Amino acid sequence: MHPAESTDVLRLATAGSVDDGKSTLIGRLLYDSKAIFEDQLEAVERTSARRGEEQANLALLTDGLRAEREQGITIDVAYRYFATPRRSFVVADTPGHVQYTRNMVTGASTADLAVILVDARKGVLEQSRRHAFLATLLRVPHLVVAVNKMDLIGYDQAGYERIRREFTAFAAKLDIGDLAFVPISALHGDNVVDPGPNMPWYDGPSLLRHLEHVHVASDRNLIDVRFPVQCVIRPHTGAHHDYRGYAGQVASGVLRPGDEVLHLPSGLTTTITGIAGPRGPVAEARPPTSVTLLLADELDISRGDMICRPNNRPVPVQDLQATVCWMSAERPLAPGTRLLVKHTTATARAVVEDVRYRLDVNTLHRDERAGSLRLNEIGRVGLRVTRPLFLDGYDRNRVTGAFILIDESTNATAGAGMVIGP
């Protein structure tokens, strides 16, 4: 029996103002780390030449939509994957414009780290502050401010230090656990993968080296055991007709054979007799691995139920307060709006009881007279659900403290929420 396999993966999101070079930065990371194929590079070179550009525009490696390539902007969240000998990376390239706030929320919601780009010529802009606030609102544990386009200010140290001081002063108002700064030129590759000769005054690591070494294992909640049941595996034929397993992804905590666990909503306790991973039995399961639990007793367990510790259980809630980012252009979120709530593997009907305030993500001002949320707006919302949901506060558990709101008529995602409290 061996531990559940979990590759060292860093999930990161990029953010920043329009034209700060987010897509170019990711393209440079892919190119310099040899993570793209020759035909991809050739396609980028052809497109760049057709547009009259002197060198390959590495931003085209991430701007996958035709509309994005034609307009030279990022619209949707583009996910890219690459690896170095030390770590694997999942990169979410999120749009910079305020009208795509929902896209940034989507990209950063599962990120371990956010890279906020700041144009060295323009300094810290309103959008830079907005993205830093959103990253902290989503509880992204690590923040890196990449001061880009250093080549356009002659790699001036004073310009970099001025931006660093200004952003540090603003960050003091936010709850940022880990903040780092790196001066870079995504276009020429300075300090992206390798240091380069143009900034001898900077003695810190390159951006990639920082990403390779930032410690994220301790960011995951290993205290509160939470195992939302995805499905019940019960073959009805063959030699294993009496097999009953409960499959799902470990949301938090550590599970081992022999552990006493509690089933919700029944409140009954049992013992884990075995844990099956993709390649057979495992000695333990940690987040975010997907496993199947075998239990000593035959309990009435189904999808949407929760397995936890007897003395450490989530709070069953039907009235909840949450910070909600509204993502629907079809209608606003207002009192009386009826929706579906998808929380881990459980789904319930819900009605909006109140909108306490709308949050201005640029000034952090709370508008208590708003009364509703429109597309891309964020605010505090009260919800009443038809069945108890087993919740934790989002500040404690980013998995069991988060949910999505679904439009019943279209089945489209209409919003994303983060539980306040309980």
N, C-alpha and C positions, 0 to 999 in steps of 0.2 A: 504494500500500500504506500502511496506517495502523496505529497501535498498537491492540492489542486493547482494546476499550472496557471500562472498569470504572468504574461509577458509584461515587461516594464514598458508601459505605454504612457506617453504624455499627450493629453488632449489640450490643444491651445486654440484660442480665437484671436484674430487680428481685428483691430478697430482703429478708427481715426477719422479725420475730416476727409472730405472728397479730394482726391488727387494727392493724398499724402504718400502714396506709393505702396499701399498694402499688397496689391496683387504683384507688383514688381518684386517686393521683398520675398513673397512666398515663391515666386518664380526663380529668384536668385538662390533661395535655399534648396529648391529642387535641382536646379542646374549645377550648383557648386558641390552638392552632395551626391552627384551622379545618380539622381533618382528619376530621370526622364529618359525615354527611349529616343533613338536617333530620328525616327520618323516624326515624333512629336516636335523635336527641335527643328527639323526641316520644315514642318508645316508652319511653325511660328516664324521662321525666317522668311518663308514665301509671303505670308500675310504682312509681315513688317515691310518687306520690299514693295509690295503692292500699295501700301499706304505711304510710301516715300520716306520711310525711316531708315537711318543709316546703319543701325545695328538691330539685332534681334530684340524685340520687345518682350521681355520675359513675363510681363503681366498677362500676356495672352495664354500662358500655360494654365491660369486659374480662371480667367473670364470665359467660362465654357459656353454661355448662351450666345447665340448669334447677335441678339440685340446688344449684349454687353460688348462684344468685339467691335461692332459697328460704331457704337457710341463712345467707346473707350471708357466705360464706367462699369462698376460692379453693381448688379441689381440683386441677384439671389445669393444665398449662402453657398459658396463653393467649398466642398470638402476635398482635401488632398492628403495623400498618405506617403510617407517616406520613412526611411530608417537609417540609422548609423550603427556601427558596431556596439554602441552603448545603449541605445534606446530607440523605440519606434514612436512615430509621431502621427497624430491625426490633427490636421490643420483646418480650421473653419475660417474662410476668408469672408468677412461680413461687410455689408455695405456701410458707407460713411454717412449718407444723407439722413436727415431727421425723419423723412417719410418712410424710411426702412427700419425704424426702431425695432419693429417686431422681428425682422430678420436677424438683427444683432442679438436680441434676446434669445432667439432660437439657437444661434451659433454658440453663444457663451453659456447657455444653461448647463451644459455638461462639461465645460472646460475646467482644467486644472490650473490654467494660466492664461492670462490675457496680455497680448502685446498691443500697446497703444502707440500708434505712430504720430509723431509731431513733426511738421515741416520746419526745418531749422530756420528758414527765412521768415515764417509767419509766427512762430512761437506757439504758446498755449492758447488755443482758440476755444470758443464756447462749445464746439463739438467735442474737443478733446476732454473738457470737463464732463460733458454729458456721458461720454463713453466710459470714463473712469467711474462715474457715479453708477451707471448701469452695471458695470463689472462688480462693484462692491455690493450693489443691491442683490445681484445673483450669487453673491458669496463666492466669487472666484478667488481662490486662496492666494494666488501669486499674480503680481502685476509687473510688467516690464514696460518702461517708457523708452521706445526706440526713437531717438532724435535723428530723423532721416534727412537726406539731401545735404549732408554736411559738405559735400563737394561744391555746392552752390554758394556757400559762405566762406569758401577757402579753408575749410576744416578749422575754423576759428574756435579756439577753446573758450574764449570769453562768451561767445554766442551760445555755446552748449551749456556752460555753467549758469547763464542767465535763465535759460529754459528750465534747467534742473531746479534752481531755487524757486521759480514761480510755481512749478508743478508741485514741489514738496510742500509749499505753503498751502496750496489748495487741498492736497491730499490729507493734511492735518485735520480737515473737517470730516473726513470719511473714515470708515473702519477698514483700513488696509493693513493686512497682516505682514505682507512681504512686498516691498517696492524696490525695484532696481532700475538703473538708467544705463543705456548703451548708445553711444554716438555711432551712426552708420551712414553708409551710402549704398542703398540697395541697387542703384544703377551700376555702380562700378565694383560693388562687392566688398567695400571696406568694412571690416568688423562684423560682417554677416556670418561667414563661415570661418574665415581667416582674418587676423588683425589688419594686415596691410601696412604700408609704410607712411601713410599720410597723417596719422594722428599719434605721434610718439608720446604726446602728453597724456594719453589715456592708457592706464595700466591695468584695466579690468579685463574680463573675458570677452570674447566675441559673443554675438547673440546666440549662435548655435551651441557654443560651449556652455553658456549659461543654461540653455534649455536642456542640454544633456545632463547637467549636474544638479538642477534644482530638485530638492527633495519633496516628493509628493506622497510617499507611502503613508506618512503620518497624518495627511490631510483627511484620509478616509476615516469614517466613524467605525472603530473596531470595538466599541463598548456596547452599543445598543443593538442586540440581535434582532434583525428584521428580515423575514423571509416571506415575501408575498407569493402565494401559490399561483403559478401560471396555469398548470393543468395537472390532472391526475392520470398517471400511467397505469393502466390495468389491462394487460392482455387477457383475452377471453378464451384463447385456444393455446394448444401446445403445452410444453413441459412447465412453463411459468404462468399457468392460468391463475395461480393464487398470488401472483406478484402484485403489489400495490406501492407505487412510488409517487412522490409529490415533486413535480419539477418547477423550477423557477430560478430567478437570479438573486443572489445574496445582495440585499440592499445595504446592509451594514452589519457589523459584528462578525464574530468568528464562530463557525459551527463545527463540532467534532462528534464522531460516534461516542455514545455514552452520555452525551449531554441531556439533561432534562429540559424539555421545552413545553411551552404552553400554546394551545391552539385558540385562535380567536375567529369567530365570536363565541364558541361554545364555552371557553374557559377551562377546558379539560387539559390535563397534563399527560405527557408520555415521554418516551426516551428515544433518541436517535440510535438506531441499530446499525446504520450504514449510510454512506454518502457516495453516490455514483457520479463520476465526472465523465467527460467525453471519451476517455480512454480506459475507463474502469474505476474501481474503488479508489477513494482518496482519503487521506488522513484528516484533512480539514478543508473548509471552504471559507474564503474571504471575499469581500466585494471587489470587483463586480462579476465574479465567476458565476456561471450557470451550472447548476447541479440538480440531482434528484435525491431527495431525502427518503430514507426508509425508516419507518417508525415501528415501535414495539406493539402499539395498539391500533386496532382498526377504528379510526375516528371518522365521523362524517365531515370530510374536508372537500372543498370544491374551489374552483377558480375565484380569486378575489379575497380568499381568507388569508390570515396572517399567522405565521409561526414566529414566536418570540420566546424570551425567558420568563419563567413564572414571576420573578420579582422585578422585572424590567419590561413593562409592556407599553405600547403606544396608547394614547387617549382615544377612546371611541367618541366621535364627535358628529353631531348632526347640524349644529349651528357653528359656523366658523367664520373667522375674519382672515382676510388674505390680501396681499398686494397683487393686483391683477394687471397684466399688460393686455390690452384689448387689440385683437388682430383682425377683426371683421370690418370690411368696408360696407357691408350690406345694411347694418343697423347698429345703433349705439348700444352700449351696455347700460341699462337703466333699471330701477326698481320694478319688479314684476317680470323681468325677462326670465324665460324658462330655458334651461340648458341641460346637457348631460355633463357630469363631472367624471373624468377618468383619472383615478388616483391609483398609482402602481398598477395592479391587475384588476382592480375593482371599478365598476361603473355604477353610477347612481344618478337619478334625476335630481335637479336642483332648481331653486328659484332665487333670484337676486332680491334680498331684503332691503338693502340700502347701499348707496355709494357715499361713503363718509367724506372723501375728498379726492380731488384730482391732483396729482403731483407734477409740478413743473420740473422736469429733469435737468433743465438748464440752471435754474435759480434755487432749486430745492424747496420752493414755496408750495405750501399746501392750500389749494383753493377749495374751501369747504362749501362753497355755493355752487359748485359745478353740477352736481345732481346726476351726471352720466359720464361715461367714457366713450370717446370715439376712436377711430382707427389710430393705432400707435400710441394712444394715451395710456398712462399708468396711474392707478389710484388704489385706495383702500376700499374693499368691497365686503359686505356681509352676505353670506350664502346660507340657505337652508336646504339640506339634502334629505332624501327620502329614506336612506338607510345609514346606519353609523359607519363612518370611515375611520380607519385606525391611523391617526395622524401623529406626527411630531412637528415641532416648530422647524421652519426652514433653516433657521440659524443653527440648529443642532443637527439636522439631517436633510441634506439636499435631495434625497430620493423620496423619503416618506413625508417630506414637508412640501412637496411640489405636486401640482396637478394641471391638467388641461381642461378647458371648457369646449364643448362640442355643440354645434348647431344641430338640433334634432332633425330638422327638415332636410338639411343638405349633407349631414355627417362630416362637415368641414370643421377644422380646428378654428375656434372663434377667439380663444384667449388662453393665456398661461398664468397660473397663480402660484404664489408662495405663501404658505401658511404663517400667520402671525400668532405667536404663542405656541400651544394653547396655554 
